[in-house]
Amino acid sequence: MRRRSPARRLVTGLVLLAALVFFLFPVLWMVLTSFKSNPEFFAYPPVFIPKSFALTNYLNAMRLPPDGRGGLQGVRDSLIVSTGSMVISLLAGAPAAYSFARFRTGGENLSFWVLSTRMFPPVASALPLFLVFKSLHLLDTHWALIVANTIFNLPFVIWLLKGFFEDLPAELEEAAVIDGTTIFGAFRRVALPLVAPGLVATALFCFIFTWNEFMFALLLTRSDVRTLTIIVPSLVGGHEILWGQVAAVGVVAIIPNILLALLLQRFLVRGLTLGAVKG
């Protein structure tokens, strides 16, 4: 195999560095903005690096206002909704995906119908879900957001895990059944451990999808439940925009996604490449 010349490697590295700076610059700007004081937002020429890295904007954004719903409450609500939707989607989606992969339950038509619900625009179901949750007295509760997000996460979980289960040799589960275990036992003791990287990758995607969701959080909640995606618009008023607090909440909102990706990157890469090579 021919080795690349040093000049070519240098050009490739510079191109990749330029792309990295281009895509990460907005994030860096947001982080630096979260430490700026009010005069620095309107200074000319613009101030890129703040004079002092004070935590004033973070403290103001996270403290509880008189109604008791501040940034800390937003973090709590976002964690509850994202974790709840992720867990329910995996608990219901993993057995369904295994059934589709091993037993062709319902044929191709049913599996396509399940996947097609993911392609359904969420805004089209907003009004029906609102009316259903209103009749059940679930508006402005964690359960409303958990169920609404699970409806759209579940088809994604089934579709993704179905491919992972199809890549497993069926002989492994057949051998377990011959040894005396049940079909569910083979699924729980043999299939699930083998697709653990896929489960982790799927769980991470579900968490991120729900954490970043805005429309249902805006429509189905009022004051008792407020996720971080709802708190950010509340900082934009008709006469004043709290740029520092907006940036601070934005930084707090991206921290869980970054930490999860860093902690689970080994499983994430294995999960995404589990079915890339067959044979």
C-alpha positions as CSV (number, residue, x, y, z in Angstrom):
1,M,0.0,0.0,0.0
2,R,1.4,3.3,-1.1
3,R,2.1,5.7,1.8
4,R,0.8,9.3,1.5
5,S,3.4,12.0,1.1
6,P,4.0,14.4,4.0
7,A,2.6,17.3,2.0
8,R,-0.6,15.5,1.3
9,R,-1.0,14.5,5.0
10,L,-0.4,18.2,5.9
11,V,-3.0,19.4,3.5
12,T,-5.5,16.8,4.8
13,G,-4.8,17.8,8.4
14,L,-5.3,21.5,7.6
15,V,-8.6,20.8,5.9
16,L,-9.8,18.7,8.8
17,L,-8.7,21.3,11.2
18,A,-10.6,24.0,9.3
19,A,-13.7,21.9,9.2
20,L,-13.4,21.3,13.0
21,V,-13.0,25.0,13.7
22,F,-16.0,25.8,11.4
23,F,-18.4,23.4,13.1
24,L,-17.2,24.0,16.7
25,F,-17.0,27.8,16.5
26,P,-20.7,28.4,17.4
27,V,-20.2,26.1,20.4
28,L,-17.1,28.0,21.5
29,W,-18.9,31.3,21.0
30,M,-21.8,30.1,23.1
31,V,-19.5,29.0,25.9
32,L,-17.6,32.3,25.9
33,T,-20.8,34.3,25.7
34,S,-22.1,32.6,28.9
35,F,-19.3,34.2,30.8
36,K,-19.7,37.8,29.5
37,S,-21.1,40.7,31.4
38,N,-23.9,42.8,30.0
39,P,-21.8,45.7,28.7
40,E,-19.6,43.2,26.7
41,F,-22.6,42.0,24.7
42,F,-23.0,45.4,23.1
43,A,-19.4,46.5,23.0
44,Y,-17.8,47.7,19.7
45,P,-15.6,46.3,18.5
46,P,-17.2,43.0,19.6
47,V,-15.6,41.3,22.6
48,F,-14.8,37.6,21.8
49,I,-13.0,36.6,25.0
50,P,-14.6,38.0,28.2
51,K,-12.5,40.0,30.6
52,S,-13.5,37.8,33.6
53,F,-14.9,34.3,33.6
54,A,-17.6,35.0,36.2
55,L,-20.4,32.5,36.9
56,T,-23.1,35.2,37.2
57,N,-25.1,34.1,34.2
58,Y,-25.1,30.5,35.3
59,L,-26.2,31.4,38.8
60,N,-29.0,33.7,37.5
61,A,-30.2,31.1,35.0
62,M,-30.1,28.2,37.5
63,R,-31.6,29.9,40.5
64,L,-35.3,29.4,41.3
65,P,-37.6,32.3,40.4
66,P,-40.7,33.2,42.5
67,D,-42.7,30.6,40.6
68,G,-40.2,27.9,41.6
69,R,-39.4,26.9,38.0
70,G,-35.8,27.8,37.2
71,G,-32.9,26.2,35.3
72,L,-32.4,23.6,37.9
73,Q,-36.0,22.5,37.6
74,G,-35.5,22.4,33.9
75,V,-32.6,20.1,34.2
76,R,-34.6,17.8,36.5
77,D,-37.6,17.7,34.2
78,S,-35.5,17.1,31.2
79,L,-33.7,14.2,32.9
80,I,-36.9,12.6,34.1
81,V,-38.6,12.8,30.6
82,S,-35.5,11.8,28.6
83,T,-34.7,8.8,30.9
84,G,-38.3,7.7,31.2
85,S,-38.8,7.7,27.4
86,M,-35.5,6.0,26.8
87,V,-36.2,3.2,29.3
88,I,-39.8,2.5,28.1
89,S,-38.7,2.6,24.5
90,L,-36.0,0.0,25.1
91,L,-38.2,-2.2,27.3
92,A,-40.9,-2.3,24.6
93,G,-38.8,-2.0,21.5
94,A,-36.2,-4.7,22.2
95,P,-38.7,-7.7,22.4
96,A,-40.6,-6.3,19.4
97,A,-37.4,-6.0,17.4
98,Y,-36.5,-9.5,18.3
99,S,-39.9,-10.8,17.3
100,F,-39.7,-9.1,13.9
101,A,-36.1,-10.3,13.3
102,R,-36.6,-14.0,14.3
103,F,-40.2,-14.8,13.7
104,R,-41.2,-12.3,11.0
105,T,-44.2,-11.3,13.2
106,G,-46.9,-9.8,11.0
107,G,-44.8,-10.1,7.9
108,E,-43.1,-7.2,6.1
109,N,-46.2,-5.1,6.0
110,L,-46.4,-4.8,9.8
111,S,-42.7,-4.0,10.1
112,F,-43.0,-1.4,7.4
113,W,-46.0,0.1,9.1
114,V,-44.1,0.4,12.4
115,L,-41.2,2.1,10.7
116,S,-43.6,4.4,8.8
117,T,-44.9,5.9,12.0
118,R,-41.4,7.3,12.6
119,M,-41.6,9.2,9.3
120,F,-45.0,10.7,10.3
121,P,-44.5,14.4,11.1
122,P,-44.8,15.0,14.8
123,V,-46.7,18.2,14.3
124,A,-49.6,16.2,12.6
125,S,-50.1,14.3,15.9
126,A,-49.8,17.3,18.2
127,L,-53.5,18.2,18.4
128,P,-54.8,14.6,18.8
129,L,-52.2,14.0,21.6
130,F,-53.2,17.3,23.2
131,L,-56.8,16.3,23.3
132,V,-56.1,12.8,24.6
133,F,-53.9,14.0,27.4
134,K,-56.4,16.8,28.3
135,S,-59.2,14.2,28.6
136,L,-56.9,12.0,30.8
137,H,-55.8,15.1,32.9
138,L,-52.2,14.5,32.0
139,L,-51.3,17.9,30.6
140,D,-48.4,19.6,32.3
141,T,-47.1,16.3,33.7
142,H,-44.0,14.2,33.0
143,W,-46.0,11.3,31.7
144,A,-47.5,13.4,28.9
145,L,-44.0,14.2,27.6
146,I,-42.7,10.7,28.2
147,V,-45.6,9.0,26.3
148,A,-45.5,11.6,23.4
149,N,-41.7,11.1,22.9
150,T,-42.0,7.3,23.3
151,I,-44.5,7.2,20.5
152,F,-41.8,8.5,18.1
153,N,-38.8,6.8,19.7
154,L,-40.3,3.3,19.7
155,P,-40.3,2.8,15.9
156,F,-36.7,4.0,15.7
157,V,-35.7,1.5,18.5
158,I,-37.5,-1.4,16.8
159,W,-36.0,-0.5,13.4
160,L,-32.4,-0.2,14.7
161,L,-32.4,-3.2,17.0
162,K,-34.1,-5.4,14.4
163,G,-31.0,-5.0,12.2
164,F,-28.7,-6.0,15.2
165,F,-30.8,-9.1,16.0
166,E,-30.8,-10.2,12.3
167,D,-27.0,-10.1,12.3
168,L,-26.8,-12.6,15.1
169,P,-26.6,-16.3,14.1
170,A,-29.9,-18.0,14.9
171,E,-28.0,-21.1,15.9
172,L,-27.0,-19.5,19.2
173,E,-30.5,-19.2,20.4
174,E,-31.5,-22.6,18.9
175,A,-28.8,-24.2,21.0
176,A,-30.0,-22.5,24.1
177,V,-33.6,-23.7,23.4
178,I,-32.3,-27.3,22.9
179,D,-30.6,-27.0,26.3
180,G,-33.9,-26.4,27.9
181,T,-34.4,-22.7,28.1
182,T,-37.5,-20.9,26.8
183,I,-37.6,-18.6,23.8
184,F,-37.8,-15.6,26.1
185,G,-34.9,-17.0,28.1
186,A,-32.8,-17.3,24.9
187,F,-33.7,-13.7,24.1
188,R,-32.8,-12.5,27.5
189,R,-29.7,-14.6,28.2
190,V,-28.2,-15.0,24.7
191,A,-29.4,-12.4,22.3
192,L,-29.5,-9.3,24.5
193,P,-26.0,-9.6,25.9
194,L,-24.6,-10.1,22.3
195,V,-26.3,-6.9,21.1
196,A,-25.4,-4.8,24.2
197,P,-23.4,-2.3,22.1
198,G,-26.4,-1.8,19.9
199,L,-28.6,-1.3,22.9
200,V,-26.3,1.3,24.3
201,A,-26.1,3.2,20.9
202,T,-29.9,3.0,20.6
203,A,-30.4,4.2,24.2
204,L,-28.1,7.2,23.6
205,F,-30.0,8.2,20.5
206,C,-33.3,8.0,22.3
207,F,-32.0,10.1,25.2
208,I,-30.6,12.8,22.8
209,F,-33.8,12.9,20.7
210,T,-36.0,13.4,23.8
211,W,-33.6,15.8,25.5
212,N,-33.6,18.1,22.5
213,E,-37.4,17.8,21.8
214,F,-39.2,21.2,21.8
215,M,-42.6,21.0,20.2
216,F,-44.3,18.6,22.6
217,A,-42.6,20.3,25.6
218,L,-44.1,23.6,24.4
219,L,-47.6,22.2,23.7
220,L,-48.2,19.8,26.5
221,T,-46.7,21.7,29.4
222,R,-47.5,25.0,31.2
223,S,-45.7,25.7,34.5
224,D,-45.4,22.5,36.6
225,V,-43.1,20.8,34.0
226,R,-40.6,22.9,32.1
227,T,-37.7,21.3,30.2
228,L,-34.6,23.1,29.3
229,T,-35.7,23.6,25.7
230,I,-38.7,25.6,27.1
231,I,-36.6,27.7,29.5
232,V,-34.5,29.1,26.7
233,P,-37.4,30.9,24.9
234,S,-38.6,32.2,28.3
235,L,-35.4,34.2,28.6
236,V,-36.2,36.1,25.4
237,G,-38.6,38.9,26.3
238,G,-40.3,41.6,24.3
239,H,-38.1,44.3,25.7
240,E,-35.0,42.5,26.7
241,I,-33.0,39.4,25.7
242,L,-30.9,37.8,28.5
243,W,-28.1,36.7,26.2
244,G,-25.8,35.6,29.0
245,Q,-28.4,33.4,30.6
246,V,-29.5,32.0,27.2
247,A,-25.9,31.0,26.5
248,A,-25.6,29.6,30.0
249,V,-28.7,27.4,29.7
250,G,-27.5,26.3,26.2
251,V,-24.1,25.2,27.7
252,V,-25.9,23.3,30.5
253,A,-28.2,21.6,27.9
254,I,-25.3,20.2,25.8
255,I,-23.3,18.9,28.7
256,P,-25.3,15.6,29.3
257,N,-25.1,14.7,25.6
258,I,-21.4,15.3,25.4
259,L,-20.7,13.4,28.7
260,L,-22.8,10.4,27.5
261,A,-21.1,10.3,24.2
262,L,-17.6,10.4,25.8
263,L,-18.4,7.8,28.4
264,L,-20.2,5.4,26.0
265,Q,-18.2,6.1,22.8
266,R,-16.7,2.6,22.9
267,F,-20.1,1.0,22.9
268,L,-21.4,3.6,20.5
269,V,-18.8,2.8,17.8
270,R,-19.3,-0.9,18.3
271,G,-23.0,-0.6,18.1
272,L,-23.1,1.5,15.0
273,T,-20.6,-0.8,13.2
274,L,-22.1,-4.1,14.5
275,G,-23.9,-4.8,11.3
276,A,-21.5,-3.1,8.9
277,V,-19.7,-6.3,7.9
278,K,-21.5,-9.6,7.3
279,G,-20.1,-13.0,6.9
